[in-house]
Amino acid sequence: MSYAVETPKTPKAPEAPEAPAATPAARTARRKALLQWIAVHSLGVAAALFFVLPFVFLLLTSLMDDQQTLTRDLIPHHWAWSNYRTVFEVPGFLTWWRNTLLYAGLGTVLSVVSSVPVAYALAKFRFRGRNLSLMLVISMMMLPPQVIIIPMYLFWARQLDLSGTLWPLIIPLAFGDAFTIFLLRQFLMTIPNEYLDAAKVDGCGEFRTLIKVVLPMARPGIAAVALFQFFYAWNDYFGPQIYASDTPASWTLSYGLESFKGAHHTDWNLTMAATVLVMAPVILVFFFAQKAFVEGVTLTGVKG
């Protein structure tokens, strides 16, 4: 007697439901989002090209030979990297570099060191005449330097006999800068007073509180104002023209570039190469310090 064994049937997997067809409203929304993405990025690319193309033209021209610079060609026929070596061989170019570093570096240090205590006092101290002092600082920011250049020149040239040097531009920075004081004051206003009170409870005086508590918390603001001052001094043309125009040994890079332009002929390839060398340090400094710079500029306007 035999029994038939039934083989169990494998259950079928449930069929996946068909995706519903996209509705006209969904297709319209996706198309609108795609068009918005293209529009936003197209504007971004156009703005980037607007700012980048002049630098590309400057770099390409600096690598051309003298005969090609005034033609319609945009790409160098021969990549003349030797133009940069020729620029460094120009008499006085390295001296201009040294003077610019002295002016920008020492001026930045003196400006920050002298402005921090003033900004701290205007931000955290309560004393009679504080608002008047702040108004004086703001008024100094509104005063164009061309207004006082004649009496200042007479003072530095006749009284102290410092004409022909960069010291009339560096020494005043040891007594504070109105723009630096104002920005630092705005930043220090964002630091809660509780930190300062806790430091004083622990026995810190005002100076120690400034050094141990305020300065570490104010690093972004200090970095921002330091970069502002460094860029201003590096690119300053007006000051060196007034005080050092008659002394080539005291020229800075911004003023020395003028010597690359001749009365009857200008070597535009060398002028562009020198311009690239002048711009490169500033661009590199901003590239590496961009985060601190943007953070400092943003926080200086949080509280007035």
C-alpha positions as CSV (number, residue, x, y, z in Angstrom):
1,M,0.0,0.0,0.0
2,S,1.7,3.2,-1.2
3,Y,1.0,6.7,-0.1
4,A,1.6,9.7,-2.4
5,V,3.7,12.5,-0.9
6,E,2.6,15.9,-1.9
7,T,5.4,18.4,-2.5
8,P,4.8,21.7,-0.6
9,K,4.2,24.6,-2.9
10,T,6.6,27.5,-2.6
11,P,4.6,30.6,-1.8
12,K,4.9,33.3,-4.5
13,A,6.5,36.6,-3.5
14,P,4.0,39.4,-3.5
15,E,4.2,41.5,-6.5
16,A,5.5,45.0,-6.0
17,P,2.9,47.6,-6.6
18,E,3.3,49.6,-9.7
19,A,4.7,53.1,-9.0
20,P,2.0,55.6,-9.6
21,A,2.5,57.7,-12.6
22,A,3.9,61.1,-11.9
23,T,1.1,63.6,-11.8
24,P,1.4,66.8,-13.9
25,A,1.8,68.8,-10.7
26,A,4.8,66.7,-9.6
27,R,6.4,67.0,-13.0
28,T,5.9,70.7,-13.0
29,A,7.5,71.0,-9.5
30,R,10.5,69.0,-10.6
31,R,10.9,71.1,-13.7
32,K,10.7,74.3,-11.7
33,A,13.3,73.0,-9.1
34,L,15.6,72.1,-12.0
35,L,15.2,75.5,-13.6
36,Q,15.9,77.2,-10.3
37,W,19.0,75.2,-9.7
38,I,20.3,76.1,-13.2
39,A,19.5,79.8,-12.7
40,V,21.2,80.0,-9.3
41,H,24.3,78.2,-10.4
42,S,24.5,80.1,-13.7
43,L,24.5,83.4,-11.8
44,G,27.1,82.0,-9.5
45,V,29.3,80.9,-12.4
46,A,28.8,84.3,-14.2
47,A,29.8,86.2,-11.0
48,A,32.8,84.0,-10.5
49,L,33.9,84.5,-14.1
50,F,33.4,88.3,-13.7
51,F,35.9,88.4,-10.8
52,V,38.3,85.6,-12.0
53,L,38.7,86.6,-15.7
54,P,40.7,89.8,-14.9
55,F,43.1,87.8,-12.9
56,V,43.4,85.2,-15.6
57,F,44.1,88.0,-18.2
58,L,46.7,89.5,-15.8
59,L,48.4,86.1,-15.4
60,L,48.4,85.3,-19.1
61,T,49.8,88.7,-20.0
62,S,52.6,88.4,-17.5
63,L,53.7,85.2,-19.3
64,M,53.8,86.8,-22.8
65,D,56.8,88.3,-24.6
66,D,57.0,92.0,-25.2
67,Q,55.9,91.8,-28.8
68,Q,52.7,89.9,-28.0
69,T,51.3,91.9,-25.2
70,L,49.6,94.6,-27.4
71,T,48.1,92.1,-29.8
72,R,44.7,90.4,-29.7
73,D,46.1,87.1,-28.7
74,L,45.0,85.9,-25.3
75,I,47.2,82.8,-25.0
76,P,51.0,83.2,-24.9
77,H,52.8,81.8,-27.9
78,H,55.8,81.3,-25.7
79,W,55.4,80.9,-22.0
80,A,57.9,83.4,-20.8
81,W,58.4,82.4,-17.1
82,S,61.6,84.4,-17.2
83,N,59.6,87.6,-16.8
84,Y,59.3,87.0,-13.1
85,R,63.0,86.5,-12.8
86,T,63.5,89.7,-14.8
87,V,61.2,91.6,-12.3
88,F,63.3,90.4,-9.3
89,E,66.4,91.7,-11.1
90,V,65.0,95.2,-11.4
91,P,67.1,97.5,-9.2
92,G,65.3,98.2,-5.9
93,F,62.6,95.6,-6.2
94,L,63.7,93.5,-3.3
95,T,64.1,96.7,-1.3
96,W,60.5,97.6,-2.0
97,W,59.5,94.2,-0.7
98,R,61.5,94.8,2.5
99,N,59.9,98.2,3.0
100,T,56.4,96.9,2.3
101,L,56.8,94.1,4.8
102,L,58.2,96.5,7.4
103,Y,55.3,99.0,6.8
104,A,52.5,96.3,6.8
105,G,53.9,94.0,9.4
106,L,55.1,96.5,12.0
107,G,52.2,98.8,11.4
108,T,49.7,96.0,11.9
109,V,51.3,94.9,15.2
110,L,51.5,98.5,16.6
111,S,47.9,99.2,15.5
112,V,46.5,96.1,17.2
113,V,48.5,96.3,20.4
114,S,47.6,100.0,20.9
115,S,43.9,99.6,19.9
116,V,42.9,96.6,22.0
117,P,43.1,98.4,25.4
118,V,41.2,101.4,24.1
119,A,38.5,99.2,22.6
120,Y,38.3,97.2,25.8
121,A,37.8,100.3,27.9
122,L,35.1,101.7,25.5
123,A,33.3,98.3,25.5
124,K,33.5,97.3,29.2
125,F,34.3,100.3,31.4
126,R,31.7,102.7,32.7
127,F,33.2,106.2,33.0
128,R,32.2,109.8,32.5
129,G,32.7,110.8,28.9
130,R,32.7,107.3,27.4
131,N,30.1,108.2,24.8
132,L,31.9,111.4,23.9
133,S,35.1,109.4,23.5
134,L,33.3,106.9,21.2
135,M,32.0,109.8,19.1
136,L,35.5,111.2,18.8
137,V,36.7,107.8,17.5
138,I,33.8,107.7,15.0
139,S,34.5,111.2,13.9
140,M,38.1,110.3,13.2
141,M,36.9,107.5,10.9
142,M,34.8,110.1,9.0
143,L,37.7,112.5,8.6
144,P,39.5,112.0,5.2
145,P,43.3,111.7,5.5
146,Q,43.7,114.3,2.7
147,V,42.2,117.0,5.0
148,I,45.1,116.8,7.5
149,I,47.9,115.7,5.2
150,I,49.5,119.2,4.8
151,P,49.9,120.0,8.6
152,M,50.9,116.3,9.2
153,Y,53.6,116.5,6.5
154,L,54.9,119.8,7.8
155,F,55.1,118.3,11.3
156,W,57.0,115.1,10.2
157,A,59.2,116.9,7.6
158,R,60.1,120.1,9.4
159,Q,59.8,119.3,13.1
160,L,61.1,115.7,13.1
161,D,63.0,115.6,9.8
162,L,61.5,112.2,8.9
163,S,60.5,113.0,5.3
164,G,61.9,110.4,2.8
165,T,61.1,107.5,5.2
166,L,58.1,105.4,6.1
167,W,58.2,106.3,9.8
168,P,55.6,109.0,9.4
169,L,53.2,106.2,8.4
170,I,54.3,103.7,11.0
171,I,54.7,105.7,14.2
172,P,51.1,107.1,14.3
173,L,49.8,103.5,14.3
174,A,51.4,103.0,17.8
175,F,48.8,105.4,19.2
176,G,45.8,103.5,17.9
177,D,43.7,103.4,14.8
178,A,40.1,104.7,14.8
179,F,38.7,102.0,12.5
180,T,40.5,99.2,14.4
181,I,39.3,100.6,17.8
182,F,35.7,100.8,16.5
183,L,35.6,97.2,15.1
184,L,37.3,95.7,18.2
185,R,34.9,97.6,20.5
186,Q,31.9,96.2,18.6
187,F,33.4,92.7,18.9
188,L,34.2,93.0,22.6
189,M,30.6,94.1,23.3
190,T,29.5,90.5,22.4
191,I,31.6,89.0,25.2
192,P,29.4,88.4,28.2
193,N,30.3,90.3,31.3
194,E,29.9,87.2,33.4
195,Y,33.3,85.9,32.2
196,L,35.0,89.1,33.3
197,D,33.2,89.1,36.7
198,A,34.3,85.5,37.3
199,A,37.9,86.4,36.5
200,K,37.8,89.3,38.9
201,V,36.3,87.1,41.6
202,D,39.3,84.8,41.2
203,G,41.6,87.7,41.9
204,C,42.4,88.9,38.4
205,G,42.9,92.6,37.8
206,E,41.8,94.5,34.8
207,F,45.0,94.0,32.9
208,R,45.2,90.2,33.7
209,T,41.5,89.9,32.8
210,L,42.3,91.5,29.4
211,I,45.2,89.2,28.8
212,K,43.9,85.9,30.2
213,V,40.1,86.1,29.4
214,V,39.3,88.8,26.8
215,L,42.2,88.3,24.3
216,P,41.6,84.5,23.8
217,M,37.9,85.1,23.3
218,A,38.5,88.0,20.9
219,R,40.9,86.2,18.5
220,P,38.5,86.3,15.6
221,G,37.9,90.0,15.9
222,I,41.6,90.7,16.4
223,A,42.4,88.6,13.3
224,A,39.9,90.5,11.3
225,V,41.2,94.0,12.2
226,A,44.8,92.8,11.8
227,L,44.0,91.6,8.2
228,F,42.2,94.9,7.5
229,Q,45.3,96.9,8.6
230,F,47.7,94.6,6.8
231,F,45.8,94.8,3.5
232,Y,45.5,98.6,3.9
233,A,49.3,99.1,4.5
234,W,50.3,96.6,1.8
235,N,48.2,98.4,-0.8
236,D,48.8,101.9,0.4
237,Y,49.8,104.2,-2.4
238,F,48.9,107.7,-1.1
239,G,51.1,107.6,2.0
240,P,54.4,106.5,0.4
241,Q,53.8,108.9,-2.4
242,I,53.6,111.8,0.0
243,Y,56.4,111.0,2.4
244,A,58.8,108.8,0.4
245,S,58.4,109.8,-3.3
246,D,61.8,111.5,-3.4
247,T,63.7,108.5,-1.9
248,P,63.6,105.3,-4.0
249,A,65.2,103.4,-1.1
250,S,62.0,103.9,0.9
251,W,59.5,103.1,-1.8
252,T,56.9,100.3,-1.2
253,L,55.7,97.8,-3.8
254,S,52.5,99.7,-4.6
255,Y,54.5,102.9,-5.3
256,G,57.4,101.1,-7.0
257,L,55.1,99.6,-9.6
258,E,54.8,103.1,-11.1
259,S,58.4,102.9,-12.2
260,F,57.5,100.1,-14.6
261,K,55.6,102.6,-16.7
262,G,57.9,104.5,-19.0
263,A,57.2,107.9,-20.6
264,H,57.4,106.5,-24.2
265,H,57.3,102.7,-23.8
266,T,55.8,100.4,-21.2
267,D,56.8,96.7,-20.8
268,W,53.3,95.5,-20.0
269,N,54.4,91.9,-19.6
270,L,56.9,92.9,-16.9
271,T,54.3,95.3,-15.3
272,M,51.8,92.5,-15.2
273,A,54.4,90.1,-13.7
274,A,55.3,92.6,-11.0
275,T,51.6,93.1,-10.3
276,V,51.1,89.4,-9.8
277,L,54.0,89.3,-7.4
278,V,52.5,92.2,-5.4
279,M,49.1,90.6,-5.3
280,A,50.2,87.0,-4.5
281,P,51.0,87.5,-0.8
282,V,47.8,89.3,0.0
283,I,45.7,86.6,-1.8
284,L,47.6,83.8,0.1
285,V,47.2,85.5,3.4
286,F,43.4,85.9,2.9
287,F,43.1,82.3,1.6
288,F,44.6,80.8,4.8
289,A,43.0,83.3,7.2
290,Q,39.6,83.4,5.5
291,K,37.7,81.6,8.2
292,A,38.9,83.8,11.0
293,F,38.4,86.9,8.8
294,V,34.8,86.1,8.0
295,E,34.0,85.1,11.5
296,G,35.5,88.3,12.9
297,V,33.7,90.6,10.5
298,T,30.4,88.8,11.1
299,L,30.6,89.0,14.9
300,T,31.6,92.7,15.0
301,G,28.1,93.7,14.1
302,V,26.1,91.5,16.4
303,K,25.7,94.0,19.2
304,G,26.1,97.8,19.1
